[in-house]
């Protein structure tokens, strides 16, 4: 989930904040990158916690209606159907998830009880649930397929959830697609009665990548003027004022990576920043940034300025 590309996004956000006066020092910037990585894992926990909240809501409502039932009055079997979902139960009862919720003192979905209730109602009214409900004695695999579809088609694209996540943490909006994709993969890997099949990402395993992000950020801020001069005058069809702020920022970060990080092949750097341009900047940014960086790489190779280590790193 926390890939080098996501680290580059964190660097981009921190540099942008620095340029806009929202960060006062290098230390604040590197701290912001580390915190943003931690927050990304917290978003993952918060979304898994939503699964737990749905299961607990269904469980509580089922107990209440059974307790209050009189005679042969019909029961709402939707509660029991949701509670009986083995993949959902595995998430809801996962001890490490409970530990993470306690550790971060999360009460997100307790406070947003109405949202949990409304989401439950949306789920049981959906065509996906109605089709699943007709399945007699569904196997774990069939339940798993339903949970995957539920998350992919109803929960992940839910606009109220998006707005709520945005209110909790603005940076989570950038992280949400990545975290959702990671959770989708996790749901597909769940195994029946196997808590270990639900793995939780650990920042301790990504220390090297986070250190890369901090170092890249420091190189960009400390050498801002030199990096700017690297591509000034090399964009004849683009006046300085016409270059989108984010385009210039991405080019500077990419140049810093090309010059100061000997273990990263130029091709990797170019591909990564072209993808970031597609996702975060203007429609024409990809072509513009590709032209600038490709020209600079050729110049650096010609002038022997790319000091890359290892075989194939200039490819």
Secondary structure, 3 states (H helix, E strand, C coil): CCCHHHHHHHHHHHHHHHHCCCCCCHHHHHHHHHHHHHHHHHHHHHHHHHHHHHHHHHHHHHHHHHHHCCCCCCCCHHHHHHHCCHHHHHHHCCHHHHHHHHHCCCCHHHHCHHHHHHHHHHHHHCHHHHHHHCCCCCCHHHHHHHHHHHHHHHHCCCHHHHHHHHHHCCCHHHHHHHHHHHHHHHHHHCECCEHHHCCCCCHHHHHHHHHHHHHHHHHHHHCHHHHHHHHCCCCCCCCHHHCCHHHHHHHHHHHHHHHHCCCCCHHHHHHHHHHHHHHHCCCCHHHHHHHHHHHHHHHHHHCCCCCCCCCCCCC
